[in-house]
Amino acid sequence: MTQHIVLDRVSKRFPPAKRGGDPIVAVDDVSLSIEQGEVFGIIGYSGAGKSTLVRLINQLEPVTEGAIRVGDVEISGLRGKALREQQTRIGMIFQRFNLLHSRTVAGNVAYPLEVVGVPRAERRRRVEELLEFVGLAGRADAYPEQLSGGQQQRVGIARALAANPQVLLADEATSALDPETTAEVLDLLARVNRELGVTIVVITHEMEVITRIADRVAVMEAGRVVETGSTYDVFTRPTTDVAKRFVATVVRALPEGDELVALRAQHEGRLFTISFTDEGASEARVFGALARAGVDFNLVHGGVDDIQGRVYGLLTIAVRGDAAAIDAALAQIGPGVTVEEQR
């Protein structure tokens, strides 16, 4: 695929908080490549630098070092009118919606078109088209305070799309919403990506957002990108401590320590941990092999997760019966399954 956004050794330093202090390093030597038409997630705890990084992509904050290219243009080298022209090709949606409360829904969506001098008739047509797209065709004359949070975010998305951007930046766009509304907004963003071909960069600390719509993900800590890869790979095989902590909030972890001791006390038999991917493996296949062997078993921990439409299972089972029969059954489960006994 074509590289759409490229960050080459980008850093951002802010002035010291007090005289004589050291500069505040918000982004530290970050290199990333985001492909045309993908949804790319950036995750990190508070203070990791992810929100500063997204503001560097559209140059709301200038870089201190390094270069950023969007399409064929090195946007980090632009100033004045040339920069403003490129920024119109990058839409942005925010956590708190940032709507103009003195304007109607239609007025908010039309605002960026007014700024660049789009004629009135064309503005009206574009606004109608976008409100239909985001499911707010009947609310053009409403004001932001008359809308729910989810509806306000839909207005924000419509406004961000007004100038037909090539890139959409979403900075914690769902963290102020309830779970049901979050799902609706994420479905809309997926539709924007799928039907309009817009490259989307999602900044979030909510792992459900990443597992639902992101093709790839980068993990940030202390201003650096410490891990990157496909969402499925990072969530099923995290390599850094910070990624493991994030993943543990979504993907069921294996029991260990006191939890494992408690499971041993509560369940007779041998304990096995079983992990499997969606490549031909399934929970039913694991349990079927044990049932055919005539051994007694039950699930004591874990479950099956959906990550970007792909299955990942992480189970702990207690198995009772003839040792040889148990070993033979587990050996026959087949590819895509990893079995480990908890001794």
C-alpha positions as CSV (number, residue, x, y, z in Angstrom):
1,M,0.0,0.0,0.0
2,T,1.0,3.6,-0.4
3,Q,2.5,5.5,2.5
4,H,0.1,8.4,3.3
5,I,1.6,9.9,6.5
6,V,5.3,9.6,7.3
7,L,6.9,10.9,10.5
8,D,10.7,10.9,10.3
9,R,12.5,11.2,13.7
10,V,10.0,13.8,14.9
11,S,10.4,15.5,18.3
12,K,8.5,18.2,20.1
13,R,9.9,20.1,23.1
14,F,8.1,22.8,25.0
15,P,9.8,25.5,27.1
16,P,10.7,24.7,30.7
17,A,8.0,25.0,33.2
18,K,10.2,27.3,35.3
19,R,13.2,29.4,34.6
20,G,16.4,27.4,34.5
21,G,14.6,24.1,34.1
22,D,14.9,21.6,31.3
23,P,12.6,21.7,28.2
24,I,9.6,19.5,28.4
25,V,9.9,16.6,25.9
26,A,6.4,15.7,24.7
27,V,7.4,13.7,21.6
28,D,10.8,12.1,21.4
29,D,12.3,10.9,18.1
30,V,9.2,9.2,16.7
31,S,9.2,7.6,13.3
32,L,6.0,6.2,11.9
33,S,4.5,5.3,8.5
34,I,0.7,5.3,8.1
35,E,-0.7,3.8,4.9
36,Q,-3.2,5.2,2.5
37,G,-6.8,4.3,3.5
38,E,-6.0,2.5,6.8
39,V,-7.3,3.2,10.3
40,F,-4.3,3.7,12.5
41,G,-4.5,3.8,16.3
42,I,-2.2,5.5,18.7
43,I,-2.5,4.5,22.4
44,G,-0.8,5.5,25.6
45,Y,-1.5,6.5,29.1
46,S,-2.0,10.2,30.1
47,G,1.2,12.1,29.4
48,A,2.5,9.6,26.9
49,G,2.5,12.3,24.1
50,K,-0.2,10.9,21.9
51,S,-2.3,14.1,21.7
52,T,0.8,16.2,21.0
53,L,1.7,13.8,18.3
54,V,-1.6,14.1,16.5
55,R,-1.3,17.9,16.6
56,L,2.0,17.7,14.9
57,I,0.5,15.8,12.0
58,N,-1.6,18.7,11.0
59,Q,0.9,21.2,12.4
60,L,-1.3,22.8,15.0
61,E,2.0,22.4,16.8
62,P,5.2,22.9,14.9
63,V,7.8,20.2,15.2
64,T,11.0,20.9,17.0
65,E,13.0,18.3,15.1
66,G,12.3,15.9,12.2
67,A,9.9,16.0,9.3
68,I,6.3,15.1,8.6
69,R,5.0,14.2,5.1
70,V,1.3,14.0,4.3
71,G,0.9,12.6,0.8
72,D,3.5,14.2,-1.4
73,V,3.9,17.3,0.8
74,E,6.3,17.8,3.7
75,I,3.9,19.7,5.8
76,S,6.3,20.3,8.6
77,G,8.2,22.7,6.3
78,L,5.3,24.9,5.4
79,R,4.2,28.2,6.8
80,G,1.4,30.8,6.2
81,K,-1.0,30.3,3.3
82,A,0.7,27.1,2.1
83,L,0.3,25.5,5.5
84,R,-3.3,26.6,5.8
85,E,-4.1,25.1,2.4
86,Q,-2.6,21.7,3.4
87,Q,-4.5,21.8,6.8
88,T,-7.8,22.0,5.0
89,R,-7.0,18.5,3.7
90,I,-6.7,17.2,7.2
91,G,-10.0,17.0,9.2
92,M,-10.0,16.7,13.0
93,I,-12.6,15.7,15.6
94,F,-12.2,16.3,19.3
95,Q,-13.2,14.8,22.6
96,R,-15.5,17.8,23.6
97,F,-16.8,18.3,20.1
98,N,-15.6,22.0,19.8
99,L,-18.9,23.1,18.2
100,L,-19.8,26.8,17.8
101,H,-22.9,27.1,20.1
102,S,-24.0,30.3,18.4
103,R,-24.4,28.4,15.1
104,T,-26.9,25.8,14.1
105,V,-25.9,22.3,13.1
106,A,-25.9,23.4,9.4
107,G,-23.9,26.5,10.3
108,N,-21.3,24.4,12.2
109,V,-20.8,22.1,9.2
110,A,-20.7,25.0,6.8
111,Y,-18.1,27.0,8.8
112,P,-14.9,25.5,7.3
113,L,-16.4,26.0,3.8
114,E,-17.1,29.6,4.5
115,V,-13.5,30.1,5.7
116,V,-12.1,28.9,2.3
117,G,-14.7,30.9,0.3
118,V,-16.9,28.2,-1.1
119,P,-20.0,29.7,-2.7
120,R,-23.3,29.7,-0.8
121,A,-25.2,27.2,-3.1
122,E,-22.3,24.8,-3.0
123,R,-22.0,25.1,0.8
124,R,-25.7,24.3,1.2
125,R,-25.5,21.3,-1.1
126,R,-22.4,19.9,0.7
127,V,-24.0,20.5,4.2
128,E,-27.1,18.6,3.2
129,E,-25.1,15.8,1.8
130,L,-23.0,15.4,4.9
131,L,-25.9,15.6,7.4
132,E,-27.6,12.8,5.4
133,F,-24.3,10.8,5.6
134,V,-24.0,11.1,9.4
135,G,-27.7,10.5,10.1
136,L,-28.7,14.1,11.0
137,A,-30.7,15.2,8.0
138,G,-33.6,16.4,10.1
139,R,-31.5,18.4,12.6
140,A,-30.0,21.1,10.4
141,D,-31.7,24.0,12.2
142,A,-31.0,22.6,15.7
143,Y,-28.4,24.1,18.0
144,P,-25.7,22.1,19.7
145,E,-27.3,22.3,23.2
146,Q,-30.4,20.6,21.7
147,L,-28.4,17.5,20.7
148,S,-27.1,14.5,22.6
149,G,-23.4,13.9,23.0
150,G,-23.4,11.4,20.2
151,Q,-25.3,13.7,17.9
152,Q,-22.9,16.5,18.6
153,Q,-20.0,14.2,17.7
154,R,-21.7,13.4,14.5
155,V,-21.9,17.1,13.7
156,G,-18.2,17.3,14.5
157,I,-17.5,14.4,12.0
158,A,-19.6,16.1,9.3
159,R,-17.7,19.4,9.9
160,A,-14.4,17.6,9.7
161,L,-15.4,16.1,6.4
162,A,-16.8,19.3,4.9
163,A,-13.7,20.1,2.8
164,N,-13.2,16.5,1.5
165,P,-10.1,15.8,3.6
166,Q,-7.7,13.1,2.7
167,V,-6.9,12.5,6.4
168,L,-9.1,12.5,9.5
169,L,-7.6,12.8,13.0
170,A,-9.7,11.7,16.0
171,D,-8.3,12.8,19.3
172,E,-10.1,10.9,22.1
173,A,-13.3,11.3,20.0
174,T,-15.4,8.8,22.0
175,S,-14.1,9.2,25.6
176,A,-17.0,11.6,26.5
177,L,-19.6,9.2,25.3
178,D,-21.5,6.2,26.8
179,P,-20.7,2.7,25.4
180,E,-23.7,2.5,23.1
181,T,-23.1,5.9,21.6
182,T,-19.4,5.1,21.3
183,A,-20.2,2.0,19.2
184,E,-22.4,4.1,16.9
185,V,-19.7,6.7,16.4
186,L,-17.1,4.1,15.7
187,D,-19.4,2.5,13.2
188,L,-19.7,5.9,11.5
189,L,-15.9,6.3,11.5
190,A,-15.5,2.9,9.9
191,R,-18.0,3.9,7.3
192,V,-16.1,7.1,6.6
193,N,-12.9,5.0,6.1
194,R,-14.6,2.3,4.0
195,E,-16.9,4.4,1.8
196,L,-14.9,7.6,1.4
197,G,-11.4,6.1,1.6
198,V,-10.2,8.6,4.2
199,T,-7.1,7.7,6.2
200,I,-8.0,7.9,9.9
201,V,-5.6,8.3,12.8
202,V,-7.3,7.5,16.2
203,I,-5.8,8.7,19.4
204,T,-7.2,7.0,22.4
205,H,-6.7,5.3,25.8
206,E,-9.8,3.1,25.2
207,M,-8.8,-0.3,24.0
208,E,-12.2,-1.2,22.8
209,V,-11.9,1.6,20.2
210,I,-8.7,0.1,18.9
211,T,-9.9,-3.5,18.7
212,R,-13.1,-2.4,16.9
213,I,-11.8,-0.3,14.1
214,A,-8.0,0.1,14.0
215,D,-6.0,-1.9,11.4
216,R,-2.7,-1.2,13.0
217,V,-1.6,0.4,16.3
218,A,1.3,2.2,17.9
219,V,1.9,2.2,21.6
220,M,3.4,5.4,23.2
221,E,5.2,5.8,26.5
222,A,7.1,8.9,27.7
223,G,6.9,10.5,24.2
224,R,8.3,7.5,22.3
225,V,6.7,4.8,20.2
226,V,7.7,1.6,22.0
227,E,5.7,-0.9,20.0
228,T,3.8,-1.0,16.7
229,G,2.1,-3.6,14.5
230,S,-1.2,-5.0,13.4
231,T,-3.9,-4.6,16.0
232,Y,-4.3,-8.4,16.2
233,D,-0.6,-9.0,16.7
234,V,-0.1,-6.3,19.3
235,F,-3.2,-7.5,21.3
236,T,-2.4,-11.2,21.1
237,R,1.4,-11.0,21.4
238,P,2.4,-7.7,23.2
239,T,6.1,-7.4,23.7
240,T,6.4,-4.3,26.0
241,D,5.2,-3.9,29.6
242,V,3.0,-0.9,28.7
243,A,1.3,-2.7,25.8
244,K,0.7,-5.7,28.1
245,R,-1.0,-3.5,30.6
246,F,-3.3,-2.0,28.0
247,V,-4.1,-5.4,26.5
248,A,-4.9,-6.8,29.9
249,T,-7.9,-4.4,30.1
250,V,-9.5,-6.0,27.0
251,V,-8.0,-9.4,26.4
252,R,-8.4,-11.9,29.3
253,A,-5.0,-12.6,30.8
254,L,-3.7,-16.0,32.0
255,P,-4.1,-16.5,35.8
256,E,-0.9,-16.2,37.8
257,G,0.2,-15.7,41.4
258,D,-2.5,-15.7,44.0
259,E,-5.2,-16.1,41.3
260,L,-3.6,-19.3,40.1
261,V,-3.3,-20.6,43.7
262,A,-7.0,-20.0,44.2
263,L,-7.9,-21.8,41.1
264,R,-5.9,-24.8,42.2
265,A,-7.7,-24.8,45.5
266,Q,-11.1,-24.6,44.0
267,H,-10.7,-27.2,41.2
268,E,-9.5,-30.8,41.1
269,G,-7.4,-32.2,38.4
270,R,-4.7,-30.8,36.1
271,L,-4.8,-27.2,35.0
272,F,-4.0,-26.3,31.4
273,T,-3.9,-22.9,29.7
274,I,-4.9,-23.0,26.0
275,S,-4.6,-20.2,23.5
276,F,-5.8,-20.2,20.0
277,T,-6.2,-17.9,17.0
278,D,-8.9,-17.8,14.3
279,E,-6.7,-19.8,11.9
280,G,-8.8,-22.9,11.9
281,A,-8.9,-23.3,15.7
282,S,-12.0,-22.8,17.9
283,E,-13.2,-23.3,21.4
284,A,-15.5,-26.1,20.2
285,R,-12.6,-28.0,18.6
286,V,-10.6,-27.9,21.9
287,F,-13.6,-29.1,24.0
288,G,-14.6,-31.7,21.4
289,A,-11.2,-33.4,21.5
290,L,-11.4,-33.7,25.3
291,A,-15.0,-35.0,25.1
292,R,-14.1,-37.7,22.6
293,A,-11.3,-38.9,24.9
294,G,-13.8,-39.4,27.6
295,V,-12.1,-37.2,30.2
296,D,-13.9,-34.7,32.5
297,F,-13.1,-31.1,32.1
298,N,-14.5,-27.6,32.8
299,L,-13.5,-24.0,32.0
300,V,-12.3,-22.2,35.0
301,H,-10.9,-19.0,33.6
302,G,-10.7,-16.9,30.4
303,G,-12.8,-16.8,27.3
304,V,-12.8,-15.8,23.6
305,D,-12.3,-12.3,22.4
306,D,-13.0,-10.6,19.1
307,I,-10.2,-8.4,17.8
308,Q,-10.8,-6.6,14.5
309,G,-13.2,-9.4,13.5
310,R,-10.7,-12.1,14.4
311,V,-11.0,-14.6,17.2
312,Y,-8.5,-15.0,20.0
313,G,-9.1,-17.5,22.7
314,L,-7.3,-17.7,26.1
315,L,-8.6,-20.4,28.3
316,T,-7.7,-22.1,31.5
317,I,-9.3,-25.5,32.0
318,A,-9.3,-28.1,34.8
319,V,-9.1,-31.7,33.4
320,R,-9.7,-34.9,35.3
321,G,-9.2,-38.5,34.1
322,D,-6.5,-40.9,32.9
323,A,-3.2,-38.9,32.4
324,A,-2.3,-40.7,29.2
325,A,-5.8,-40.1,27.7
326,I,-5.6,-36.4,28.6
327,D,-2.2,-36.0,27.0
328,A,-3.3,-37.8,23.9
329,A,-6.4,-35.7,23.5
330,L,-4.6,-32.4,23.9
331,A,-1.9,-33.5,21.4
332,Q,-4.6,-34.1,18.8
333,I,-6.2,-30.7,18.9
334,G,-4.2,-29.5,15.9
335,P,-2.6,-26.4,14.5
336,G,-3.3,-22.9,15.8
337,V,-3.6,-24.0,19.4
338,T,-1.0,-23.7,22.2
339,V,-1.4,-25.9,25.3
340,E,0.6,-25.5,28.4
341,E,0.1,-27.2,31.8
342,Q,0.2,-25.1,34.9
343,R,2.5,-27.1,37.2
